[in-house]
Amino acid sequence: MSNFVFHAPQTIHYGRKAFDKVGKEAAARGKKALIISDKVMQDLGYVSECRDLLLKEKVESAVYLGVKSEPTDIYVQEALELFESEQCDVVISLGGGSCIDTAKAIVVVATNGAYVGDYMGGKKWADKKPVSHIAIPTTAGTGSEATDATVIANTKTDVKMMIKQPAFMPEVAIVDPLLTTSSPKSVTAATGVDALSHAIESYISRRAQPMTDMLALSAMKKIVGNLQTAYQDGDNINAREEMSVGALQAGMAFTNASVCLVHGMSRPIGALFHVPHGFSNAMLLPAVLEFTKDSCVDRLADLGRLFKPDAEQLSNEEAADIAVESVKKLCLELNIPNLEGWGINQVEFENVISKMAADALASGSPQNNPKVPTKEEIETLYQTCFNYQYTSEKSVR
């Protein structure tokens, strides 16, 4: 067996009421926290609850609520200025992947300096220990609480910068499914398919390893078995709990095995058309699996048997077909729109397909795909996905 390395947060709290641990974890690391969140979390009362939990442990706090969409370099700069002016010494992210990714950038730049984009591709390396970061996701999707990567949009070049270094890994992850019950159906659907994308891509990745295989398989099983329930009945805490753990496992899997073509193609769509990351992944997943299937039949067969447990007697080719058709059916039932249905102008989209394909390849993720695409193949896939239909002649019962 080859040598592998596996990265994860130092401490992970997960399960119902795990949120209650934030005060003690913060007190062990500092005296004043900067909470990175957004207005939705404030309106739901989660920000004030977090501040109360901190105060019980004598930890003061300041709050940045500027995260309004996918994270940008502007959010990073604004929050960093607040971190410094308020003399904070620990950072807590509370929200979806955008809040967590913003916080990841802040804690590294606060001690290592420079523009966050300088860390892309390892041009600048974070040698100094980052500020302690406690990540608290409120969606079951991105897995960002357990990854050493952050994706920040460069507002000058319209490129989503995928930055990956060990320093970006949160020190503590607190995964409480009770916080996800506030997610509306559309967010539950998109982040759930995002988590499924992470699990699938880490399982079929050329960089998969035994530890990531174990986590990816468990994540796929939990997500396949619970996503539709969480979508239809958002108050079903058992389904929410399974989704939260599944998303966490998928996050740990893909940060070590890497993502593939779906994510490579997804980031440019988010950068140019401001489609949230979970939705853009979901819109691409079925078509990319169709493109890739012949190069990873055995692995996709494992997914097919999770969707259809009575498929044990089927050949791997048949089970792989079931996997692709089941993902399409899932997207249809979760009301995932295609790019056209999202409202993207077709002419504008076609005008930037070449740039998006180049940016996708430059990210490095497509090179981990079992079937490595050419730039022309990525361009064709973008065209296919624009008005992709999640239905087919084959039926999956």
N, C-alpha and C positions, 0 to 999 in steps of 0.2 A: 504493500500500500504506500502511496505517496505521502509526503508530509503536508499537513494542512494547518491553517491557523483559524481560530474561531473567536470573534469579538462579540461582546454583549455588555450591557450596562453592569456596573458593579453590583447594584441592588435592584431587584424588581419586586414590587408589591402588586399583587393582582387578586381580584375578587371583590365581592360586595363590601362597601365601606372602606376600601383601601385608601380612598381620598383622605381619611382621618389621619393618615401617617405623615402628611405633608409637613406639619408643624415640627415634629421631632426630626425629620430628615433635614429640614432647613436649619434648625437650631444647631445641628451637628456640623454645619458647614458655614454659617455666617450669622450676622446680626441684623442685616437689612436686605430684603429680597426685592428684586424687580420682577413683577408679574407681567409676562407678555401674553396678552389675550385680545379679545375683540368685543365689540358692543353687544353681540348676541349673548356671549357668555356673561357679560355684565347684567344684561336684562333678565337672564335666567336666574341670577342670584349666585352663580358659581364664584364670581370674583370676590364678592363680599364674604362668602363662606370661606374661601381660601384665606382671606386676610384675617378672619376671626380665628381660624385654626392656627395661623402663624402667631397671632397675638397671645394665644394661650401658652405658647412656648417662648414668649418675650422676643419675638422676631418682628421688627418693623417691616413695612413694605411700601413700595411705590408701584404705580400701575401704568403700563403702556397699552392703550387700546387701539392703536393705529392700524392694526392688521385688518384690512378690508377685503383682501382677495389673495390670490397667489402671492407668496412673499417676493418682495423686491429689495434692491439695494437701498432704496430710500427708507423703507421701514427699518432696515438694519442700522442705518446712520442715525435716524431719529431716536430709536430706542437706545442705541449706544450712548448718545449724548445725555439722555435721561439717566441711564445707569451711572454715568460719571458724575453728573451734577447732583444726583441724589445720594452719592457715595454708597452705592449698593455693593454687596460682596457675594451675592448668590442670585441665580436667575431661576425663575419658575415659569414654565410654559404651560398654559391652560387653554386647550381648544383643539382644533383640528391640526392637520399637518402643517398648515401655513404658519400657525403660531409657533409650533415646535421647531420648524426649519429656521424661522427668524431668530429664535433664541439660540439655536446652535451656532449661527453665524456670530451673534453678539459675544458669546462667551469665549470664542476663539480670538476674535479681533481685539477684544478688551485687553488681553494679555500679550498678544503677538503682533498687534498693529497691522497697518496696511489696509488696502481696499479688499473687501471680501472676494472679489473676482480674481485677485492675485493668487488665491489658493487653488484655483481651478487647474486641473491637470498636474498638480504638484509643483507648479512654478515657484510657489512659496510654501515652505513646510512649517507647520505649527510646532515649533520646538518647545515652547513654554507651556506649562500646564494651563488649561483653560479654566475660567471661572466655573465653579460647580453649577451644574444644570439639573434641575428636577423636572422631568417631562411628564405631563398629565394629559393624555388624549381624551377627548370627549366624543370621538367617533371611532367606530371599529373598522378601520380602513388602512390608513397610510403605513402603520407600523413604524413611523418615524421615531417613536419613543425608544426603539431598540436598534437604530441604525447609525452608522458613522458617516452618513451622507446628508447633505443639505442641497436643496435646489432653490436658487435665488435668481430672480429675473434681473438682467442688466437692462435698466430702463433706457440706456443710450443706444444699445445695439439690438434690442428686442430678441435677445438670446437667453434662454433659461440655462443658467450655469449650474451644471451638476458637479458638486464639489465633494470629494470623498477622502477623508483622512481619519485616523483613529481619534484625533482630538475632538472631532465633532460628535462623538458618541455621548449621549447624556450619561451623567454619573448615576442617576436614579430614575427609574421608570415607575410610575404609579398608574395602574390600569384598573379602573373601577367601572364595571358595566352599568352601574346606576347613573353615571354621568352621560351615558349614550342614549338613555331613554328619551331625551329631549330632541334627538335628531329627527327631522322630518323625513317622510318616506323617500323623497328623492335623494336626500343625502345618505340615508341608510342603504339605498340601492347602489348608488355610485361608489361609495366608500367600500361597500361589501364586495363589489366586482373588482375594485382596486386591490383589495386584500387577496381575492382569488387570483388575480393577475400576478401578484407577488409570489404566491405559493406555487403557481404553475411555472412561472418563469424561472424561479430558483430550482425547481425540480428538473426542468429540461435544459438548464444552462450548461454550457461546456465547462463551467467552473464548479458544478455541483460536487458535493463531498458527503461522506456518510452522515455527519452531524446535520447538515442542511437537509439531506433527504428525509431524515427522521422528522424534523420539524415541518418540512413542506408537506409531507404526507398527512401528518396530524392536522395541519392547518386546512388543507383541502377537504379533509373529512368533516371537520367542524363547520366550515363555511358552506359546503354543499348541503349539509344536513340542516342548517339553521338560517341561512340568509332569507329564504322566502318567508319563513315564520316571522323573523324580526321585521321584515318589510310589511307584511300584512297586519301584524299585531305588535306595534312598537313597545307595548307595555309588558310583553312576555320576557320577563327578566332571565329566564333560563336560556332562551335563544340569544338574548343580548350578551349574556355571560359567555356562551360558547363562541359567539362572533368576536368578542373582545380578546379572548384567549387565542382564537384562530388568527386574528390580525396581528397580535403580538408574536406568535410563532412564525408567521409569514415574514414579519419584519426581520426577525433574527435570522431566518433562512436566507432572505435575499441580500442582506447586508454582507453576508459571507460568501454566497454563491453568485451574486450579482443578478441583475435583471437583464432582459434581452431586448428583442426587437420592439415589443409593444411600448416599452418605456422610452426607447430611443426615438420612436415616431411620435410619442405623446407630448414630449416636452416642447417641440416647436409649435404644435397646435396651441398649447397653453400660452406660449410666449407671444404669438402673433394674433390669436383670436380670443385670448383670455377665457378659454374653456377650463373650468376647474379640473385639476389633475385626475381625480377619480372618474369623472365623466369621460375625459378624453381616452383614458386607458380602456374603459368599458366599451367605447365606440370602436376601438381598434382590435380588441382581443379576439373576437370570432374570426375575422378575416385573416389575422396574422396566424392564428392556429391552423386555419385551412392551408395557408402558404407553407407552414412549417411541418405539418403532420407527417409527411413521408420520411422526414429525417429523425423523428423521435416516436415512432409507432409504439414501442414497448412502454415508454414512459406515459404517453397519453392514454394507453390502454389501462394503466392503473387508475387514472382519473375517470375514465369511462365506467369502470367497475364501481367507483364510489357513487356516481350518478345512478347507476343501474346495477345494484348488487346481484341480481339474478343473471348477470351477464358472465358469470364465471366460466360457463361452457363455451363462450364465444372465442374466436381467435383474437389475437392482439390487434389485427387490422380492423376487425369488426368493432372491438371495444374502443379503439382509437377514434373510429368514426362516431361512435356514440358520445365520446367526450366532446368532440367539436359540435355535434348537433345539439347536445345538452347545454353547452355554453350559449349557443345561439338562442335556444328556447328560454333559457334563464334571462338573457338580456331582453327578450320580447316580453316576458311576464313581469319584469321589473320596470317596464316602460322606459328603457334606455333609448334615447333618440339617436339617430345617426347624425352626421355633421350637418347635413342639409336641414334635418329636423330641429337642430339646435338654433338654426337661423343664420348660419354662415353663408355669405354671398359666394356663389359658385365661381364667378369670374375672379373675384379677389383671391379665392382659395387656389384656383389653378395658376394664377400669376406667381404664387410663392411656393408652389410644390417643389421646384428645383432647389430653392433655398432650404426648405424644410428637410428635404432628403439629405442635403449636404450637412446640415446641422445635426440631423439624427446620426449620421455616420460619425461625425466628429465627436459625439458624446462617448463613443466606444461601446455602448450597450448592444447594438446590433451584432457586433463581432462575437458576442457570447451566445448568440442564437444557434440552435442545432443546424439550421440551414442559414448560412451567412448570405445576406442579400447584397446585390449590387445596387448602386445608386438608382439605376433605371427600374429595378424591381421595387424599390421603396417608393419611387414616384408612381408606379402602377398601383401599388397597394393604397396609397393616398387617394388616388382616383376611385378605386374600388370602394373604399370606406366612406366616401362622401355621401353617397345615397344607398349605402349597404342595407339589404333587407335581412332581418334576422329569421326569416322563414325559409323553408326549403321543401323539396318534394319528399325528403325522408321524414318519417315521423318518429318521435322519441316518446314512448309512453311511460 
